[in-house]
């Protein structure tokens, strides 16, 4: 299964590189993305498409927005977010 992150052309190259690092590291560090392929590509807008999990897509979009706003890359030390770890949707409410 593949998740696609699209990044607007107005996003700086440095931020794009941080997003690529995020996409590469998440499957290794966050159980919610384990075994998944995450692609990053330029597009007309910034967004995340996950055809199987809207909550995971929303979480990833939040991480992407943080990467865009971040002045420095801190994604080398990714840690899973406890509130997102393998929970059923009903346990989130």
ABEGO torsion letter per residue (X at the ends): XBBBBBBBAABBAAAAAAAAAAAAAAAAABAAABGBBBBBBBBABBBBBBAABAAAAAAAAAAAAAAAABABBAAABBBBBAAABGBBAAAAX
